[in-house]
Amino acid sequence: MTAVHKIHQSDVDTTHRALRFLTAGSVDDGKSTLIGRLLFDSRAILADQLDTLAKRAAGQPIDLSLLTDGLEAEREQGITIDVAYRYFATKQRKFIIADAPGHEQYTRNMVTAAAGSDAAVVLVDVTKLDLTVDDVPLLPQTRRHSLLAHLLRVPSIVFAINKIDAAANPGDAFRKVSAALEKFASAAGIQVTAVVPVSALRGDNVTQPLEADWYDGPSLLQVLESLPTVQETVEAPLALPVQYVAKDGDGTGNNPRVLWGRIAQGQVQVGDEVQILPSGQTAVVGELRRAGEPVAASVAGESAGLLLDRQVDVSRGDWIVAPGAATPRRAFEATLAWLDTEPAVIGRKYWVRHGNRWVQARITAIDHRLDIQTLAETEAHELSVNEIGHVTVELQAELPLQPYADNRVGGALIVVDPTSNRTSGALLVR
């Protein structure tokens, strides 16, 4: 058996990874236009796309939002309904952008985009705010999207104050809105990476720095190029949700089973002892595979196939962990972001998905609801659409849960309505 050195976080090269970021905020804040501007200025648009947009414009300025609003209903209504993904690159790095809808009824789509993002760019439209007062009130969806990005542990949150060119006094508008954003973020416990002024329509401070006596900071693109990507925790006990069990026939009648999954945290190497949950059985890793090839070790963020030294009962939905690293449980407390028009009520049964396993669950208590305006915890007996609360959940079968703050895979569950099959909410284990 080959001797293998343990891999440390610093040894894992993440420089090749593209930055995944989403645009969020209220409706018509300019999210699609901003992405279109980034694509246009970075020359990530094909010639035929430009020709099509120019023909639609009929001599008027090109509507850059059409580069992301791909659905016919989106083009007709001038809104974003579904999450649109776009790709572009600069000399410094590659990017994957998720354009999330701003309407409240599509908040679930924003949550989907945020769950896998390295950064969130929350747009704030100065033309919708009351700039005549010093304490500028923010729009509810700006606050909601920022809170959701924070709860979903998006590492970098950037506020882009858009349509700054439409303000009578851009410097004063930027100062007031920046102060309002920083006040809100401080109260919510959100660590803000940057606040930048932009004009997505004109291109001010999007890819090139703004020349103004009231702002001497970086452009939005310069901020994005400097942000880190999410690094899965390598220096932690192994946690791997089993996605697929395959038989590896070699033509000799020997058909060992290969347990495939993406490592959520930690690392594994040949010779390691592992534990299967929920059964609790233990075994030793006899072989490791990655992309069909044998390897000596694999780390968090990689998909790996494990062959164990003995036959144990393992199926899709089980977890492979370091022995004693997780304790399955039936009841837990969590933050619940509710996304369904039917309210979340105490006692009703739902389906929840954890990793690759489905189990039945019910909410046994709603401890409080978060008021997104005051950030106060208020008493609640149910959660309506787009509300966030603290709940207690009871499961029909034990699951190896982890705090979401420690692991975004082991600490997250989606809630599905058993009648309509709609995705109803997101549970983040506390």
Buried (B, 14 or more C-beta within 10 A) or exposed (E): EEEBEEBEBEEBEEEEBBBBBBBBBBBBBBBBBBBBBBBBBBEBBEEEBEEEBEEEEEEEEBBBBBBBBBEEEBBEEEBBBBBBEBEBEBEEBEBBBBBBBBBBEBBBBBBBBBBBBBBBBBBBBBBBBEBEEEEBEBBEBBBBBBBBBBBBBBBBBBBBBBBBBBBEEBBEBBBBBBBBBBEBBEEBEBEBBBBBBBBBBBBBBBBEBBEBEBBEEBBBBBBBBBBEBBBBBBBBBBBBBBBEBEEEEEEEEEEBBBBBBBBBBBBBBBBBEBBBBBEEBBBEBBBBBEEEEEBBBBBBBBBBBBBBEEEBEBEBBBBBBBEEBBEBEBEBBBBBBBBBEBBBEBEBEBBBBBBBBBBEBBBEEBEBBBEBEEEEEEEBEBBBBBBBBBBBBBBEEBBBBBBBEEBBBBBBBBBBBEEEEBBBBBBBBB
